[in-house]
């Protein structure tokens, strides 16, 4: 069986869901600097807030995903070399026993259902040898109190990553990043879900003190590993999770 190699950086066509977020904007800028064509997908409000041209959708809504996939196919008639899914949110820290079912459902829809729907819809338009990068979280495996709904949804993303990796092989590679806390609007109400000016939901000084590298991640810290997973240096990797956490979690 012939091994399919991923395209080298530069000249690729890559779709980035959540491209208006903090990590997304850093990733998009770095991919474009390499010569790649990037198509951004995100909530319409997020695209408008950051003055980005892209495809608007709510990734947890099946009809919206199907419409967006059709628009994406028109923008990339030759197919995609890469797809990155950074969509996700969580706005509260509370015991799971005190979490309303409506909030739990919304978090699962925004993180897990959205990953399922968009990967399923976009995989068929990927070129052979292409790479998909999903976004889990350290909390998906390193469970901490107060994040029950979010942790459950991100653990589900890990399971989906491995399942898609098996089912789409050898044509496509599917991997994920698992960041710890990243200093973006995610901590201040969420991109496209707020005006991004709220107080942080986390004590960042506390997290710095708990992290061996002594700081909180910035968007470029996560964009780099994603670029690696998209590129030829990760050509023999699939079904893997790259933990990006400054040493705060070492599985």
C-alpha positions in Angstrom: 0.0 0.0 0.0 1.3 3.4 -1.0 1.9 5.8 1.9 0.3 9.2 1.3 2.5 12.2 2.3 1.0 15.5 3.5 1.6 18.6 1.5 4.6 20.8 2.4 3.8 24.3 3.8 3.1 26.9 1.2 0.5 26.7 -1.5 -1.9 24.6 0.5 -5.6 25.3 1.1 -6.6 25.0 4.7 -9.9 25.6 6.5 -9.8 26.9 10.1 -13.0 26.7 12.1 -12.7 29.1 15.0 -10.3 31.2 13.0 -11.6 34.4 14.5 -10.5 33.3 18.0 -7.2 34.1 19.7 -5.5 30.9 18.7 -7.3 30.9 15.3 -6.1 34.4 14.3 -2.5 33.5 15.3 -2.7 30.3 13.3 -4.3 31.9 10.3 -1.6 34.7 10.2 1.2 32.2 10.4 -0.2 29.9 7.7 -0.7 32.8 5.4 2.9 33.9 6.0 4.0 30.5 4.8 2.0 31.0 1.6 -1.0 29.0 2.4 -4.6 30.0 1.5 -6.7 29.9 4.6 -10.5 29.9 4.7 -11.9 31.0 8.1 -15.2 29.7 9.5 -16.7 31.0 12.7 -19.7 32.5 14.3 -21.0 35.5 12.3 -20.6 37.8 15.3 -17.0 36.7 15.7 -16.1 37.3 12.1 -17.7 40.8 12.3 -16.1 41.7 15.6 -12.6 41.0 14.2 -13.4 42.3 10.6 -12.6 38.9 9.0 -13.9 37.6 5.7 -15.1 34.1 6.1 -18.0 31.7 6.3 -20.4 32.2 9.2 -22.0 29.3 11.0 -23.0 27.9 14.4 -20.9 24.6 14.3 -23.3 22.8 16.6 -26.3 23.3 14.2 -26.4 20.5 11.6 -28.3 22.5 9.0 -25.8 25.4 9.4 -22.9 23.1 9.1 -24.3 21.6 5.9 -24.8 25.1 4.4 -21.3 26.2 5.5 -19.8 23.0 3.9 -21.4 23.8 0.6 -20.0 27.3 0.8 -16.6 25.9 1.6 -16.7 23.6 -1.3 -17.3 26.5 -3.6 -14.4 28.4 -2.1 -12.1 25.4 -2.4 -13.2 23.6 -5.6 -9.9 21.7 -5.7 -10.3 20.4 -2.2 -8.6 21.0 1.1 -5.1 20.1 2.2 -5.9 20.7 5.9 -8.8 21.3 8.3 -8.4 22.7 11.8 -11.2 22.8 14.3 -10.7 25.3 17.2 -14.4 25.9 18.0 -15.3 25.5 21.6 -16.4 27.3 24.7 -17.0 27.2 28.5 -18.0 30.2 30.5 -18.6 28.9 34.1 -16.7 27.0 36.8 -19.1 25.1 39.1 -19.4 21.6 40.5 -21.0 19.2 38.1 -23.6 18.3 40.7 -24.8 22.0 40.5 -24.6 22.3 36.7 -28.0 22.8 35.0 -28.8 20.3 32.3 -29.3 23.1 29.8 -25.7 24.4 30.4 -24.3 20.9 30.1 -26.1 20.3 26.8 -24.9 23.7 25.4 -21.3 22.9 26.3 -21.5 19.4 24.8 -23.0 20.9 21.7 -20.5 23.6 21.3 -17.4 21.4 21.9 -18.3 17.8 21.0 -21.3 17.8 18.7 -19.7 20.6 16.7 -16.5 18.5 16.3 -18.6 15.5 15.1 -20.7 17.5 12.6 -17.9 19.6 11.1 -15.4 16.8 10.7 -18.0 14.5 9.2 -19.0 17.2 6.7 -15.6 18.4 5.7 -13.6 15.2 5.5 -15.0 14.2 2.1 -13.7 17.4 0.5 -10.1 16.8 1.8 -7.4 15.8 -0.6 -5.7 12.5 -0.2 -2.8 12.8 2.2 -4.5 15.8 4.0 -4.4 16.4 7.7 -7.2 17.2 10.2 -6.3 18.8 13.6 -9.0 18.9 16.3 -8.8 20.7 19.6 -9.3 18.9 22.9 -8.0 20.2 26.3 -5.8 19.0 29.1 -9.0 18.9 31.1 -10.2 16.1 28.8 -7.8 13.8 30.5 -6.4 15.6 33.6 -9.7 16.1 35.4 -10.1 19.0 37.8 -13.1 20.1 39.9 -15.5 22.7 38.5 -15.1 21.8 34.8 -17.4 18.7 34.5 -19.3 19.6 31.4 -16.3 21.0 29.6 -14.0 18.1 30.6 -16.6 15.5 29.4 -17.0 17.2 26.1 -13.2 17.5 25.5 -12.7 13.8 26.5 -15.2 13.1 23.8 -13.1 15.0 21.3 -10.2 12.7 22.2 -12.4 9.7 21.4 -13.6 11.2 18.2 -10.0 12.1 17.1 -8.9 8.5 17.5 -12.1 7.1 15.9 -11.8 9.4 12.9 -8.1 8.6 12.6 -8.9 4.9 12.3 -11.8 5.3 10.0 -10.3 7.8 7.6 -6.9 6.1 7.4 -4.8 5.8 5.3 -6.3 8.6 3.2 -6.3 11.2 5.9 -4.5 11.8 9.2 -6.4 13.0 12.2 -4.7 14.4 15.3 -5.5 16.8 18.1 -3.9 19.4 20.4 -4.7 19.4 24.1 -3.9 22.9 25.4 -3.9 24.0 29.0 -5.0 27.6 29.8 -4.4 30.0 26.9 -4.7 33.7 27.4 -7.4 34.6 24.9 -11.0 35.8 24.9 -12.0 32.3 25.7 -11.3 33.3 29.3 -13.3 36.5 29.0 -16.7 35.4 27.7 -15.6 33.8 24.4 -15.1 34.9 20.9 -18.4 35.6 19.2 -20.3 34.9 22.4 -19.4 38.1 24.2 -17.7 41.5 23.7 -14.5 39.8 24.9 -14.0 42.3 27.7 -15.3 40.5 30.8 -13.1 39.5 33.7 -11.1 36.3 33.4 -12.9 33.3 34.8 -9.6 32.0 36.0 -6.9 33.2 38.4 -4.0 33.4 35.9 -1.4 34.0 38.6 -2.4 30.8 40.3 -2.0 28.9 37.0 1.4 30.4 36.4 2.5 29.2 39.8 1.2 25.7 39.1 3.0 25.5 35.7 6.7 24.4 35.6 7.5 26.8 32.7 6.0 29.6 34.9 3.6 31.3 32.5 0.2 31.0 30.8 0.2 29.9 27.2 -0.2 32.5 24.4 -1.9 31.8 21.1 1.4 31.2 19.2 2.3 28.4 21.7 -0.6 26.4 20.3 -0.5 27.5 16.7 3.0 26.0 16.4 2.0 22.5 17.3 -1.0 22.7 15.0 1.2 23.7 12.1 3.5 20.8 12.9 0.5 18.3 12.8 -0.6 19.8 9.5 2.8 19.4 7.9 5.0 16.8 6.4 7.1 16.3 9.6 4.0 14.7 11.1 3.4 12.5 8.1 3.5 9.3 10.1 1.3 10.5 13.0 -2.4 9.9 13.3 -4.8 9.5 16.3 -2.4 11.4 18.5 -2.9 14.1 21.1 -0.2 16.8 21.6 -0.4 18.2 25.1 0.5 21.9 25.1 0.7 22.9 28.8 4.1 24.1 29.9 4.6 20.9 31.9 1.5 21.3 33.9 0.3 17.8 32.9 2.6 15.0 31.9 0.7 11.8 30.9 
